[in-house]
Amino acid sequence: MAEMTVDLVAVERKLWSGQASFVSAQTTEGQIGIMAGHEPLLGQLVEGGTVSIVSTDGERIVAAVHGGFFSVTADTVRVLAESAELAGEVDVDAARKVLADASATDVELRAAQGQVRAVEATVTD
C-alpha cells in the first residue's frame, strides 16, 4: 500500500502527524480525496469543514476545521487550518446549541456545523 506523510496543524497546535493512505478534505472547490502519488496541489479549506485521514494502520482521524489551506506533493499532505479540533474533542451538545441559537453569527454557525459533521462522520463508520 502506498503511503504519505500527513500533518494536520492548526494555528494553536499540531493535531495529528503520521503515515496515511488517504486524506479527504472539504475545499472551496468541493470535496477532494488525496492518495500517495497525487499531483502537487494547493487548496483552500472551507470555513466549517472537515478533514478525514486514514492512517496506514486503518485508523480514521476526523477533524472539524475552520478555514486554512492544504498542500499536496507526491508523498506529503500538510493541512494548515486556522482552527481545528479532533472529532473526539468536540462538545457536540454545545455545537448543536449554537446551531439552534437564532442570534449566532455566521462564523459561529459554520464552525458548529463543521463540529457536528466531524462527530457524525465518526459515528457512521
ZIBELDA-V428781 format. One line per field, one symbol per residue. ss: DSSP state (H for helix, E for strand, L for the rest). psi: psi as a letter, one per 20 degrees, with the letter a starting at -180 (. if undefined). A space follows every 50 residues. Layout:
ss = ???
psi = ???
This chain:
ss = LLLEEEEEEELLEEEEEEEEEEEEEEELLEEEEELLLLLLEEEEELLLEE EEEEELLLLEEEEEEEEEEEEELLLEEEEEEEEEEEHHHLLHHHHHHHHH LLLLLHHHHHHHHHHHHHHHHHHLL
psi = pqrqpppoprgirphqpapqiqppqpriiapqpprqjqqqqpqpqqpkaq ppporijiqpppqpqnrarqqpahjqpoonqgqqqqhiipnhghghhghi oijqrhggggghghgghgghhhhi.
